[in-house]
Amino acid sequence: MKRSTKNQIKGRGRELKGDIKERTGGALKNRRMEAEGAVERMGGKMQKKAGDIEKDLEKDEDDES
């Protein structure tokens, strides 16, 4: 599996985990958990975006060959 695909999958997982944690924190009125979830969700979005960029770069390299 290519690194870009791994980053996309791991990013989606982190994003989902963060979303669940953020919602749980909100439901339990636990601001710390809610904030941790928001940070994790954003980290997942960034990792997923990095995978998207890597995939575009791989595609450009393949087109040049």
Phi and psi restraints in degrees (range 20) as a CNS / XPLOR table:
assign (resid 1 and name C) (resid 2 and name N)
       (resid 2 and name CA) (resid 2 and name C) 1.0 -71.3 20.0 2
assign (resid 2 and name N) (resid 2 and name CA)
       (resid 2 and name C) (resid 3 and name N) 1.0 153.1 20.0 2
assign (resid 2 and name C) (resid 3 and name N)
       (resid 3 and name CA) (resid 3 and name C) 1.0 -59.5 20.0 2
assign (resid 3 and name N) (resid 3 and name CA)
       (resid 3 and name C) (resid 4 and name N) 1.0 -37.2 20.0 2
assign (resid 3 and name C) (resid 4 and name N)
       (resid 4 and name CA) (resid 4 and name C) 1.0 -63.9 20.0 2
assign (resid 4 and name N) (resid 4 and name CA)
       (resid 4 and name C) (resid 5 and name N) 1.0 -40.2 20.0 2
assign (resid 4 and name C) (resid 5 and name N)
       (resid 5 and name CA) (resid 5 and name C) 1.0 -66.7 20.0 2
assign (resid 5 and name N) (resid 5 and name CA)
       (resid 5 and name C) (resid 6 and name N) 1.0 -40.3 20.0 2
assign (resid 5 and name C) (resid 6 and name N)
       (resid 6 and name CA) (resid 6 and name C) 1.0 -62.0 20.0 2
assign (resid 6 and name N) (resid 6 and name CA)
       (resid 6 and name C) (resid 7 and name N) 1.0 -42.7 20.0 2
assign (resid 6 and name C) (resid 7 and name N)
       (resid 7 and name CA) (resid 7 and name C) 1.0 -64.2 20.0 2
assign (resid 7 and name N) (resid 7 and name CA)
       (resid 7 and name C) (resid 8 and name N) 1.0 -39.0 20.0 2
assign (resid 7 and name C) (resid 8 and name N)
       (resid 8 and name CA) (resid 8 and name C) 1.0 -64.2 20.0 2
assign (resid 8 and name N) (resid 8 and name CA)
       (resid 8 and name C) (resid 9 and name N) 1.0 -45.0 20.0 2
assign (resid 8 and name C) (resid 9 and name N)
       (resid 9 and name CA) (resid 9 and name C) 1.0 -66.7 20.0 2
assign (resid 9 and name N) (resid 9 and name CA)
       (resid 9 and name C) (resid 10 and name N) 1.0 -47.4 20.0 2
assign (resid 9 and name C) (resid 10 and name N)
       (resid 10 and name CA) (resid 10 and name C) 1.0 -63.2 20.0 2
assign (resid 10 and name N) (resid 10 and name CA)
       (resid 10 and name C) (resid 11 and name N) 1.0 -38.2 20.0 2
assign (resid 10 and name C) (resid 11 and name N)
       (resid 11 and name CA) (resid 11 and name C) 1.0 -63.0 20.0 2
assign (resid 11 and name N) (resid 11 and name CA)
       (resid 11 and name C) (resid 12 and name N) 1.0 -43.0 20.0 2
assign (resid 11 and name C) (resid 12 and name N)
       (resid 12 and name CA) (resid 12 and name C) 1.0 -63.8 20.0 2
assign (resid 12 and name N) (resid 12 and name CA)
       (resid 12 and name C) (resid 13 and name N) 1.0 -39.5 20.0 2
assign (resid 12 and name C) (resid 13 and name N)
       (resid 13 and name CA) (resid 13 and name C) 1.0 -63.5 20.0 2
assign (resid 13 and name N) (resid 13 and name CA)
       (resid 13 and name C) (resid 14 and name N) 1.0 -45.6 20.0 2
assign (resid 13 and name C) (resid 14 and name N)
       (resid 14 and name CA) (resid 14 and name C) 1.0 -64.0 20.0 2
assign (resid 14 and name N) (resid 14 and name CA)
       (resid 14 and name C) (resid 15 and name N) 1.0 -38.7 20.0 2
assign (resid 14 and name C) (resid 15 and name N)
       (resid 15 and name CA) (resid 15 and name C) 1.0 -63.7 20.0 2
assign (resid 15 and name N) (resid 15 and name CA)
       (resid 15 and name C) (resid 16 and name N) 1.0 -44.4 20.0 2
assign (resid 15 and name C) (resid 16 and name N)
       (resid 16 and name CA) (resid 16 and name C) 1.0 -65.3 20.0 2
assign (resid 16 and name N) (resid 16 and name CA)
       (resid 16 and name C) (resid 17 and name N) 1.0 -44.8 20.0 2
assign (resid 16 and name C) (resid 17 and name N)
       (resid 17 and name CA) (resid 17 and name C) 1.0 -60.8 20.0 2
assign (resid 17 and name N) (resid 17 and name CA)
       (resid 17 and name C) (resid 18 and name N) 1.0 -43.4 20.0 2
assign (resid 17 and name C) (resid 18 and name N)
       (resid 18 and name CA) (resid 18 and name C) 1.0 -64.1 20.0 2
assign (resid 18 and name N) (resid 18 and name CA)
       (resid 18 and name C) (resid 19 and name N) 1.0 -40.1 20.0 2
assign (resid 18 and name C) (resid 19 and name N)
       (resid 19 and name CA) (resid 19 and name C) 1.0 -62.6 20.0 2
assign (resid 19 and name N) (resid 19 and name CA)
       (resid 19 and name C) (resid 20 and name N) 1.0 -44.9 20.0 2
assign (resid 19 and name C) (resid 20 and name N)
       (resid 20 and name CA) (resid 20 and name C) 1.0 -62.6 20.0 2
assign (resid 20 and name N) (resid 20 and name CA)
       (resid 20 and name C) (resid 21 and name N) 1.0 -44.4 20.0 2
assign (resid 20 and name C) (resid 21 and name N)
       (resid 21 and name CA) (resid 21 and name C) 1.0 -64.0 20.0 2
assign (resid 21 and name N) (resid 21 and name CA)
       (resid 21 and name C) (resid 22 and name N) 1.0 -41.2 20.0 2
assign (resid 21 and name C) (resid 22 and name N)
       (resid 22 and name CA) (resid 22 and name C) 1.0 -64.3 20.0 2
assign (resid 22 and name N) (resid 22 and name CA)
       (resid 22 and name C) (resid 23 and name N) 1.0 -44.5 20.0 2
assign (resid 22 and name C) (resid 23 and name N)
       (resid 23 and name CA) (resid 23 and name C) 1.0 -67.0 20.0 2
assign (resid 23 and name N) (resid 23 and name CA)
       (resid 23 and name C) (resid 24 and name N) 1.0 -39.8 20.0 2
assign (resid 23 and name C) (resid 24 and name N)
       (resid 24 and name CA) (resid 24 and name C) 1.0 -63.2 20.0 2
assign (resid 24 and name N) (resid 24 and name CA)
       (resid 24 and name C) (resid 25 and name N) 1.0 -44.3 20.0 2
assign (resid 24 and name C) (resid 25 and name N)
       (resid 25 and name CA) (resid 25 and name C) 1.0 -60.0 20.0 2
assign (resid 25 and name N) (resid 25 and name CA)
       (resid 25 and name C) (resid 26 and name N) 1.0 -39.3 20.0 2
assign (resid 25 and name C) (resid 26 and name N)
       (resid 26 and name CA) (resid 26 and name C) 1.0 -66.2 20.0 2
assign (resid 26 and name N) (resid 26 and name CA)
       (resid 26 and name C) (resid 27 and name N) 1.0 -41.8 20.0 2
assign (resid 26 and name C) (resid 27 and name N)
       (resid 27 and name CA) (resid 27 and name C) 1.0 -67.5 20.0 2
assign (resid 27 and name N) (resid 27 and name CA)
       (resid 27 and name C) (resid 28 and name N) 1.0 -34.4 20.0 2
assign (resid 27 and name C) (resid 28 and name N)
       (resid 28 and name CA) (resid 28 and name C) 1.0 -90.2 20.0 2
assign (resid 28 and name N) (resid 28 and name CA)
       (resid 28 and name C) (resid 29 and name N) 1.0 1.6 20.0 2
assign (resid 28 and name C) (resid 29 and name N)
       (resid 29 and name CA) (resid 29 and name C) 1.0 58.4 20.0 2
assign (resid 29 and name N) (resid 29 and name CA)
       (resid 29 and name C) (resid 30 and name N) 1.0 35.6 20.0 2
assign (resid 29 and name C) (resid 30 and name N)
       (resid 30 and name CA) (resid 30 and name C) 1.0 -104.8 20.0 2
assign (resid 30 and name N) (resid 30 and name CA)
       (resid 30 and name C) (resid 31 and name N) 1.0 96.6 20.0 2
assign (resid 30 and name C) (resid 31 and name N)
       (resid 31 and name CA) (resid 31 and name C) 1.0 -63.5 20.0 2
assign (resid 31 and name N) (resid 31 and name CA)
       (resid 31 and name C) (resid 32 and name N) 1.0 -35.4 20.0 2
assign (resid 31 and name C) (resid 32 and name N)
       (resid 32 and name CA) (resid 32 and name C) 1.0 -64.0 20.0 2
assign (resid 32 and name N) (resid 32 and name CA)
       (resid 32 and name C) (resid 33 and name N) 1.0 -46.9 20.0 2
assign (resid 32 and name C) (resid 33 and name N)
       (resid 33 and name CA) (resid 33 and name C) 1.0 -63.6 20.0 2
assign (resid 33 and name N) (resid 33 and name CA)
       (resid 33 and name C) (resid 34 and name N) 1.0 -39.6 20.0 2
assign (resid 33 and name C) (resid 34 and name N)
       (resid 34 and name CA) (resid 34 and name C) 1.0 -62.6 20.0 2
assign (resid 34 and name N) (resid 34 and name CA)
       (resid 34 and name C) (resid 35 and name N) 1.0 -43.8 20.0 2
assign (resid 34 and name C) (resid 35 and name N)
       (resid 35 and name CA) (resid 35 and name C) 1.0 -67.1 20.0 2
assign (resid 35 and name N) (resid 35 and name CA)
       (resid 35 and name C) (resid 36 and name N) 1.0 -41.8 20.0 2
assign (resid 35 and name C) (resid 36 and name N)
       (resid 36 and name CA) (resid 36 and name C) 1.0 -60.8 20.0 2
assign (resid 36 and name N) (resid 36 and name CA)
       (resid 36 and name C) (resid 37 and name N) 1.0 -40.5 20.0 2
assign (resid 36 and name C) (resid 37 and name N)
       (resid 37 and name CA) (resid 37 and name C) 1.0 -63.8 20.0 2
assign (resid 37 and name N) (resid 37 and name CA)
       (resid 37 and name C) (resid 38 and name N) 1.0 -41.1 20.0 2
assign (resid 37 and name C) (resid 38 and name N)
       (resid 38 and name CA) (resid 38 and name C) 1.0 -63.7 20.0 2
assign (resid 38 and name N) (resid 38 and name CA)
       (resid 38 and name C) (resid 39 and name N) 1.0 -41.3 20.0 2
assign (resid 38 and name C) (resid 39 and name N)
       (resid 39 and name CA) (resid 39 and name C) 1.0 -65.2 20.0 2
assign (resid 39 and name N) (resid 39 and name CA)
       (resid 39 and name C) (resid 40 and name N) 1.0 -44.4 20.0 2
assign (resid 39 and name C) (resid 40 and name N)
       (resid 40 and name CA) (resid 40 and name C) 1.0 -64.8 20.0 2
assign (resid 40 and name N) (resid 40 and name CA)
       (resid 40 and name C) (resid 41 and name N) 1.0 -40.1 20.0 2
assign (resid 40 and name C) (resid 41 and name N)
       (resid 41 and name CA) (resid 41 and name C) 1.0 -61.8 20.0 2
assign (resid 41 and name N) (resid 41 and name CA)
       (resid 41 and name C) (resid 42 and name N) 1.0 -44.2 20.0 2
assign (resid 41 and name C) (resid 42 and name N)
       (resid 42 and name CA) (resid 42 and name C) 1.0 -66.6 20.0 2
assign (resid 42 and name N) (resid 42 and name CA)
       (resid 42 and name C) (resid 43 and name N) 1.0 -38.6 20.0 2
assign (resid 42 and name C) (resid 43 and name N)
       (resid 43 and name CA) (resid 43 and name C) 1.0 -61.5 20.0 2
assign (resid 43 and name N) (resid 43 and name CA)
       (resid 43 and name C) (resid 44 and name N) 1.0 -39.3 20.0 2
assign (resid 43 and name C) (resid 44 and name N)
       (resid 44 and name CA) (resid 44 and name C) 1.0 -64.6 20.0 2
assign (resid 44 and name N) (resid 44 and name CA)
       (resid 44 and name C) (resid 45 and name N) 1.0 -40.4 20.0 2
assign (resid 44 and name C) (resid 45 and name N)
       (resid 45 and name CA) (resid 45 and name C) 1.0 -62.4 20.0 2
assign (resid 45 and name N) (resid 45 and name CA)
       (resid 45 and name C) (resid 46 and name N) 1.0 -41.5 20.0 2
assign (resid 45 and name C) (resid 46 and name N)
       (resid 46 and name CA) (resid 46 and name C) 1.0 -65.8 20.0 2
assign (resid 46 and name N) (resid 46 and name CA)
       (resid 46 and name C) (resid 47 and name N) 1.0 -42.0 20.0 2
assign (resid 46 and name C) (resid 47 and name N)
       (resid 47 and name CA) (resid 47 and name C) 1.0 -65.2 20.0 2
assign (resid 47 and name N) (resid 47 and name CA)
       (resid 47 and name C) (resid 48 and name N) 1.0 -40.5 20.0 2
assign (resid 47 and name C) (resid 48 and name N)
       (resid 48 and name CA) (resid 48 and name C) 1.0 -63.7 20.0 2
assign (resid 48 and name N) (resid 48 and name CA)
       (resid 48 and name C) (resid 49 and name N) 1.0 -42.0 20.0 2
assign (resid 48 and name C) (resid 49 and name N)
       (resid 49 and name CA) (resid 49 and name C) 1.0 -65.0 20.0 2
assign (resid 49 and name N) (resid 49 and name CA)
       (resid 49 and name C) (resid 50 and name N) 1.0 -37.6 20.0 2
assign (resid 49 and name C) (resid 50 and name N)
       (resid 50 and name CA) (resid 50 and name C) 1.0 -61.9 20.0 2
assign (resid 50 and name N) (resid 50 and name CA)
       (resid 50 and name C) (resid 51 and name N) 1.0 -40.4 20.0 2
assign (resid 50 and name C) (resid 51 and name N)
       (resid 51 and name CA) (resid 51 and name C) 1.0 -64.3 20.0 2
assign (resid 51 and name N) (resid 51 and name CA)
       (resid 51 and name C) (resid 52 and name N) 1.0 -38.0 20.0 2
assign (resid 51 and name C) (resid 52 and name N)
       (resid 52 and name CA) (resid 52 and name C) 1.0 -62.6 20.0 2
assign (resid 52 and name N) (resid 52 and name CA)
       (resid 52 and name C) (resid 53 and name N) 1.0 -43.3 20.0 2
assign (resid 52 and name C) (resid 53 and name N)
       (resid 53 and name CA) (resid 53 and name C) 1.0 -65.8 20.0 2
assign (resid 53 and name N) (resid 53 and name CA)
       (resid 53 and name C) (resid 54 and name N) 1.0 -44.0 20.0 2
assign (resid 53 and name C) (resid 54 and name N)
       (resid 54 and name CA) (resid 54 and name C) 1.0 -59.4 20.0 2
assign (resid 54 and name N) (resid 54 and name CA)
       (resid 54 and name C) (resid 55 and name N) 1.0 -40.7 20.0 2
assign (resid 54 and name C) (resid 55 and name N)
       (resid 55 and name CA) (resid 55 and name C) 1.0 -63.5 20.0 2
assign (resid 55 and name N) (resid 55 and name CA)
       (resid 55 and name C) (resid 56 and name N) 1.0 -41.7 20.0 2
assign (resid 55 and name C) (resid 56 and name N)
       (resid 56 and name CA) (resid 56 and name C) 1.0 -62.8 20.0 2
assign (resid 56 and name N) (resid 56 and name CA)
       (resid 56 and name C) (resid 57 and name N) 1.0 -41.1 20.0 2
assign (resid 56 and name C) (resid 57 and name N)
       (resid 57 and name CA) (resid 57 and name C) 1.0 -65.8 20.0 2
assign (resid 57 and name N) (resid 57 and name CA)
       (resid 57 and name C) (resid 58 and name N) 1.0 -39.7 20.0 2
assign (resid 57 and name C) (resid 58 and name N)
       (resid 58 and name CA) (resid 58 and name C) 1.0 -62.7 20.0 2
assign (resid 58 and name N) (resid 58 and name CA)
       (resid 58 and name C) (resid 59 and name N) 1.0 -40.3 20.0 2
assign (resid 58 and name C) (resid 59 and name N)
       (resid 59 and name CA) (resid 59 and name C) 1.0 -64.0 20.0 2
assign (resid 59 and name N) (resid 59 and name CA)
       (resid 59 and name C) (resid 60 and name N) 1.0 -41.7 20.0 2
assign (resid 59 and name C) (resid 60 and name N)
       (resid 60 and name CA) (resid 60 and name C) 1.0 -63.5 20.0 2
assign (resid 60 and name N) (resid 60 and name CA)
       (resid 60 and name C) (resid 61 and name N) 1.0 -39.9 20.0 2
assign (resid 60 and name C) (resid 61 and name N)
       (resid 61 and name CA) (resid 61 and name C) 1.0 -64.5 20.0 2
assign (resid 61 and name N) (resid 61 and name CA)
       (resid 61 and name C) (resid 62 and name N) 1.0 -40.4 20.0 2
assign (resid 61 and name C) (resid 62 and name N)
       (resid 62 and name CA) (resid 62 and name C) 1.0 -65.9 20.0 2
assign (resid 62 and name N) (resid 62 and name CA)
       (resid 62 and name C) (resid 63 and name N) 1.0 -36.9 20.0 2
assign (resid 62 and name C) (resid 63 and name N)
       (resid 63 and name CA) (resid 63 and name C) 1.0 -67.9 20.0 2
assign (resid 63 and name N) (resid 63 and name CA)
       (resid 63 and name C) (resid 64 and name N) 1.0 -33.1 20.0 2
assign (resid 63 and name C) (resid 64 and name N)
       (resid 64 and name CA) (resid 64 and name C) 1.0 -73.4 20.0 2
assign (resid 64 and name N) (resid 64 and name CA)
       (resid 64 and name C) (resid 65 and name N) 1.0 -24.3 20.0 2
